[in-house]
Amino acid sequence: MNNIGTYFEIPVTDMDRAIEFYSKVFNIEFIKEEIHGCEMAFFPFSERGTGISGSLAKGEVYKPSVEGCLIYLSTENIDQTMAKAIEAGAEELFPETQVPNIGHSAEFKDCEGNRIALFEYLKDTQ
């Protein structure tokens, strides 16, 4: 059975600002598209990779918030990634915390006002 998660969208009000923020934090490039009148900026995706991917999404139905669903983004170094997020304008919401026998998590509020979590797996649990 496959995992149920397939794709995510992070709501934004300023696409250029959000792309700049996430590009700095994760050292990635986005692919911009317009779909059904909404601006989309897609995170990198590899069919051979593990996990899911998604996009930044701007449109009438997209409302940034710290309430609601929480997206966990994977990182190899949670402290370094959180430092980059804060340097790029994020606010730390939840400090790095150990998840016993699995890894570490932390949360921040991004430049758009969304609550985003980071997760670093223990090296021997992936």
PyRosetta script that sets phi, psi and omega in degrees:
from pyrosetta import init, pose_from_sequence

init()
pose = pose_from_sequence("MNNIGTYFEIPVTDMDRAIEFYSKVFNIEFIKEEIHGCEMAFFPFSERGTGISGSLAKGEVYKPSVEGCLIYLSTENIDQTMAKAIEAGAEELFPETQVPNIGHSAEFKDCEGNRIALFEYLKDTQ")
pose.set_psi(1, 136.1)
pose.set_omega(1, 176.6)
pose.set_phi(2, -80.3)
pose.set_psi(2, 155.8)
pose.set_omega(2, 172.1)
pose.set_phi(3, -62.9)
pose.set_psi(3, 149.9)
pose.set_omega(3, -175.1)
pose.set_phi(4, -74.9)
pose.set_psi(4, -29.0)
pose.set_omega(4, -179.6)
pose.set_phi(5, -70.3)
pose.set_psi(5, 136.5)
pose.set_omega(5, -179.8)
pose.set_phi(6, -128.1)
pose.set_psi(6, -33.3)
pose.set_omega(6, -170.2)
pose.set_phi(7, -163.1)
pose.set_psi(7, 150.3)
pose.set_omega(7, 176.5)
pose.set_phi(8, -135.2)
pose.set_psi(8, 157.5)
pose.set_omega(8, 174.0)
pose.set_phi(9, -131.0)
pose.set_psi(9, 129.3)
pose.set_omega(9, 177.2)
pose.set_phi(10, -102.0)
pose.set_psi(10, 116.4)
pose.set_omega(10, -178.5)
pose.set_phi(11, -65.9)
pose.set_psi(11, 139.4)
pose.set_omega(11, 176.9)
pose.set_phi(12, -137.3)
pose.set_psi(12, 155.1)
pose.set_omega(12, 173.7)
pose.set_phi(13, -107.5)
pose.set_psi(13, -23.4)
pose.set_omega(13, 178.6)
pose.set_phi(14, -129.0)
pose.set_psi(14, 98.7)
pose.set_omega(14, -173.6)
pose.set_phi(15, -61.3)
pose.set_psi(15, -44.8)
pose.set_omega(15, -178.6)
pose.set_phi(16, -61.9)
pose.set_psi(16, -42.8)
pose.set_omega(16, 179.0)
pose.set_phi(17, -63.2)
pose.set_psi(17, -43.4)
pose.set_omega(17, -178.8)
pose.set_phi(18, -66.0)
pose.set_psi(18, -42.0)
pose.set_omega(18, 177.4)
pose.set_phi(19, -61.6)
pose.set_psi(19, -44.3)
pose.set_omega(19, 179.1)
pose.set_phi(20, -61.3)
pose.set_psi(20, -44.1)
pose.set_omega(20, -179.8)
pose.set_phi(21, -60.3)
pose.set_psi(21, -56.8)
pose.set_omega(21, -176.1)
pose.set_phi(22, -67.9)
pose.set_psi(22, -30.7)
pose.set_omega(22, 175.7)
pose.set_phi(23, -64.3)
pose.set_psi(23, -41.9)
pose.set_omega(23, 178.8)
pose.set_phi(24, -67.9)
pose.set_psi(24, -43.3)
pose.set_omega(24, -175.3)
pose.set_phi(25, -69.1)
pose.set_psi(25, -42.3)
pose.set_omega(25, -173.9)
pose.set_phi(26, -110.1)
pose.set_psi(26, 0.9)
pose.set_omega(26, 179.2)
pose.set_phi(27, 53.3)
pose.set_psi(27, 54.7)
pose.set_omega(27, -178.1)
pose.set_phi(28, -131.0)
pose.set_psi(28, 166.2)
pose.set_omega(28, 174.6)
pose.set_phi(29, -117.2)
pose.set_psi(29, 149.2)
pose.set_omega(29, -178.7)
pose.set_phi(30, -108.6)
pose.set_psi(30, 155.6)
pose.set_omega(30, 171.6)
pose.set_phi(31, -110.2)
pose.set_psi(31, 118.8)
pose.set_omega(31, -177.5)
pose.set_phi(32, -91.5)
pose.set_psi(32, 139.3)
pose.set_omega(32, 177.9)
pose.set_phi(33, -145.4)
pose.set_psi(33, 163.4)
pose.set_omega(33, 169.2)
pose.set_phi(34, -117.4)
pose.set_psi(34, 127.6)
pose.set_omega(34, -178.8)
pose.set_phi(35, -131.0)
pose.set_psi(35, 121.1)
pose.set_omega(35, 179.6)
pose.set_phi(36, 51.7)
pose.set_psi(36, 40.2)
pose.set_omega(36, 178.0)
pose.set_phi(37, 79.3)
pose.set_psi(37, 5.7)
pose.set_omega(37, 179.2)
pose.set_phi(38, -109.5)
pose.set_psi(38, 140.9)
pose.set_omega(38, 174.4)
pose.set_phi(39, -78.9)
pose.set_psi(39, 133.3)
pose.set_omega(39, 178.4)
pose.set_phi(40, -129.6)
pose.set_psi(40, 142.5)
pose.set_omega(40, 173.2)
pose.set_phi(41, -130.7)
pose.set_psi(41, 111.5)
pose.set_omega(41, -172.0)
pose.set_phi(42, -86.4)
pose.set_psi(42, 132.0)
pose.set_omega(42, 171.6)
pose.set_phi(43, -65.9)
pose.set_psi(43, 156.9)
pose.set_omega(43, 176.4)
pose.set_phi(44, -58.0)
pose.set_psi(44, 147.6)
pose.set_omega(44, -179.4)
pose.set_phi(45, -140.1)
pose.set_psi(45, 135.6)
pose.set_omega(45, 175.7)
pose.set_phi(46, -126.2)
pose.set_psi(46, 124.0)
pose.set_omega(46, 179.4)
pose.set_phi(47, -62.6)
pose.set_psi(47, -24.6)
pose.set_omega(47, -179.9)
pose.set_phi(48, -91.5)
pose.set_psi(48, -6.7)
pose.set_omega(48, -180.0)
pose.set_phi(49, -78.3)
pose.set_psi(49, 171.7)
pose.set_omega(49, 176.2)
pose.set_phi(50, -102.8)
pose.set_psi(50, 162.2)
pose.set_omega(50, 178.9)
pose.set_phi(51, 82.2)
pose.set_psi(51, -170.4)
pose.set_omega(51, -178.5)
pose.set_phi(52, -115.6)
pose.set_psi(52, 169.1)
pose.set_omega(52, 174.6)
pose.set_phi(53, -130.0)
pose.set_psi(53, 179.8)
pose.set_omega(53, -177.4)
pose.set_phi(54, -167.1)
pose.set_psi(54, -153.6)
pose.set_omega(54, -176.7)
pose.set_phi(55, -150.5)
pose.set_psi(55, 164.6)
pose.set_omega(55, 163.5)
pose.set_phi(56, -85.6)
pose.set_psi(56, 141.1)
pose.set_omega(56, -174.7)
pose.set_phi(57, -136.3)
pose.set_psi(57, 127.9)
pose.set_omega(57, 179.0)
pose.set_phi(58, -124.1)
pose.set_psi(58, 125.8)
pose.set_omega(58, 178.8)
pose.set_phi(59, 177.7)
pose.set_psi(59, 174.1)
pose.set_omega(59, -175.9)
pose.set_phi(60, -56.8)
pose.set_psi(60, -34.6)
pose.set_omega(60, -176.6)
pose.set_phi(61, -85.4)
pose.set_psi(61, -6.7)
pose.set_omega(61, -176.6)
pose.set_phi(62, -98.3)
pose.set_psi(62, 118.4)
pose.set_omega(62, -178.1)
pose.set_phi(63, -126.0)
pose.set_psi(63, 107.9)
pose.set_omega(63, 177.0)
pose.set_phi(64, -57.5)
pose.set_psi(64, 144.6)
pose.set_omega(64, -177.7)
pose.set_phi(65, -165.2)
pose.set_psi(65, 154.2)
pose.set_omega(65, 171.4)
pose.set_phi(66, -92.1)
pose.set_psi(66, -2.9)
pose.set_omega(66, 178.8)
pose.set_phi(67, -99.0)
pose.set_psi(67, 157.3)
pose.set_omega(67, 176.7)
pose.set_phi(68, 96.0)
pose.set_psi(68, -152.2)
pose.set_omega(68, -176.1)
pose.set_phi(69, -61.5)
pose.set_psi(69, 150.7)
pose.set_omega(69, 178.8)
pose.set_phi(70, -121.4)
pose.set_psi(70, 124.7)
pose.set_omega(70, 178.4)
pose.set_phi(71, -95.4)
pose.set_psi(71, 132.3)
pose.set_omega(71, 174.3)
pose.set_phi(72, -103.5)
pose.set_psi(72, 121.9)
pose.set_omega(72, 178.1)
pose.set_phi(73, -105.2)
pose.set_psi(73, 133.0)
pose.set_omega(73, -176.2)
pose.set_phi(74, -77.4)
pose.set_psi(74, 142.8)
pose.set_omega(74, 176.2)
pose.set_phi(75, -144.2)
pose.set_psi(75, 152.6)
pose.set_omega(75, 176.6)
pose.set_phi(76, -88.1)
pose.set_psi(76, -16.2)
pose.set_omega(76, 179.6)
pose.set_phi(77, -145.0)
pose.set_psi(77, 95.4)
pose.set_omega(77, -173.2)
pose.set_phi(78, -63.3)
pose.set_psi(78, -38.5)
pose.set_omega(78, -179.8)
pose.set_phi(79, -65.1)
pose.set_psi(79, -43.9)
pose.set_omega(79, 179.8)
pose.set_phi(80, -65.5)
pose.set_psi(80, -42.8)
pose.set_omega(80, -179.5)
pose.set_phi(81, -67.0)
pose.set_psi(81, -41.2)
pose.set_omega(81, 177.6)
pose.set_phi(82, -63.6)
pose.set_psi(82, -40.6)
pose.set_omega(82, 177.9)
pose.set_phi(83, -61.1)
pose.set_psi(83, -42.0)
pose.set_omega(83, 177.6)
pose.set_phi(84, -63.9)
pose.set_psi(84, -40.2)
pose.set_omega(84, 179.7)
pose.set_phi(85, -63.0)
pose.set_psi(85, -45.9)
pose.set_omega(85, 179.6)
pose.set_phi(86, -64.5)
pose.set_psi(86, -42.3)
pose.set_omega(86, 177.4)
pose.set_phi(87, -60.8)
pose.set_psi(87, -32.6)
pose.set_omega(87, -179.7)
pose.set_phi(88, -84.9)
pose.set_psi(88, -1.4)
pose.set_omega(88, 175.2)
pose.set_phi(89, 115.4)
pose.set_psi(89, 4.5)
pose.set_omega(89, 179.2)
pose.set_phi(90, -75.1)
pose.set_psi(90, 160.9)
pose.set_omega(90, 173.9)
pose.set_phi(91, -114.3)
pose.set_psi(91, 126.2)
pose.set_omega(91, 178.1)
pose.set_phi(92, -68.5)
pose.set_psi(92, 127.4)
pose.set_omega(92, 178.3)
pose.set_phi(93, -103.6)
pose.set_psi(93, -33.1)
pose.set_omega(93, -176.6)
pose.set_phi(94, -146.6)
pose.set_psi(94, 119.9)
pose.set_omega(94, -176.2)
pose.set_phi(95, -68.8)
pose.set_psi(95, 164.2)
pose.set_omega(95, 178.3)
pose.set_phi(96, -54.2)
pose.set_psi(96, 127.6)
pose.set_omega(96, -176.7)
pose.set_phi(97, -136.8)
pose.set_psi(97, 139.9)
pose.set_omega(97, 179.6)
pose.set_phi(98, -75.2)
pose.set_psi(98, 136.4)
pose.set_omega(98, 170.5)
pose.set_phi(99, -106.7)
pose.set_psi(99, 105.5)
pose.set_omega(99, -170.5)
pose.set_phi(100, -48.7)
pose.set_psi(100, 130.1)
pose.set_omega(100, 176.0)
pose.set_phi(101, 65.9)
pose.set_psi(101, 7.5)
pose.set_omega(101, -178.7)
pose.set_phi(102, -125.8)
pose.set_psi(102, -49.8)
pose.set_omega(102, -176.9)
pose.set_phi(103, 167.8)
pose.set_psi(103, -144.9)
pose.set_omega(103, -177.5)
pose.set_phi(104, -137.8)
pose.set_psi(104, 145.3)
pose.set_omega(104, 176.8)
pose.set_phi(105, -131.2)
pose.set_psi(105, 160.7)
pose.set_omega(105, 176.0)
pose.set_phi(106, -158.4)
pose.set_psi(106, 161.0)
pose.set_omega(106, -179.6)
pose.set_phi(107, -134.3)
pose.set_psi(107, 148.2)
pose.set_omega(107, 174.3)
pose.set_phi(108, -140.8)
pose.set_psi(108, 162.0)
pose.set_omega(108, 171.2)
pose.set_phi(109, -99.2)
pose.set_psi(109, 122.5)
pose.set_omega(109, -175.9)
pose.set_phi(110, -77.0)
pose.set_psi(110, -178.0)
pose.set_omega(110, -176.8)
pose.set_phi(111, -65.1)
pose.set_psi(111, -15.7)
pose.set_omega(111, -178.9)
pose.set_phi(112, -100.0)
pose.set_psi(112, -7.7)
pose.set_omega(112, -179.5)
pose.set_phi(113, 98.4)
pose.set_psi(113, 13.1)
pose.set_omega(113, 178.3)
pose.set_phi(114, -90.3)
pose.set_psi(114, 144.1)
pose.set_omega(114, 172.1)
pose.set_phi(115, -85.2)
pose.set_psi(115, 119.5)
pose.set_omega(115, -177.3)
pose.set_phi(116, -125.5)
pose.set_psi(116, 137.3)
pose.set_omega(116, 178.4)
pose.set_phi(117, -107.2)
pose.set_psi(117, 149.4)
pose.set_omega(117, 172.9)
pose.set_phi(118, -109.9)
pose.set_psi(118, 149.1)
pose.set_omega(118, 175.5)
pose.set_phi(119, -141.1)
pose.set_psi(119, 130.1)
pose.set_omega(119, 175.1)
pose.set_phi(120, -118.6)
pose.set_psi(120, 114.7)
pose.set_omega(120, 177.6)
pose.set_phi(121, -71.6)
pose.set_psi(121, 148.0)
pose.set_omega(121, 169.5)
pose.set_phi(122, -61.4)
pose.set_psi(122, 144.4)
pose.set_omega(122, -173.5)
pose.set_phi(123, -59.2)
pose.set_psi(123, -29.9)
pose.set_omega(123, -177.1)
pose.set_phi(124, -98.0)
pose.set_psi(124, 11.4)
pose.set_omega(124, -179.6)
pose.set_phi(125, -110.4)
pose.set_psi(125, -2.8)
pose.set_omega(125, -176.9)
pose.set_phi(126, -80.5)
pose.dump_pdb("model.pdb")
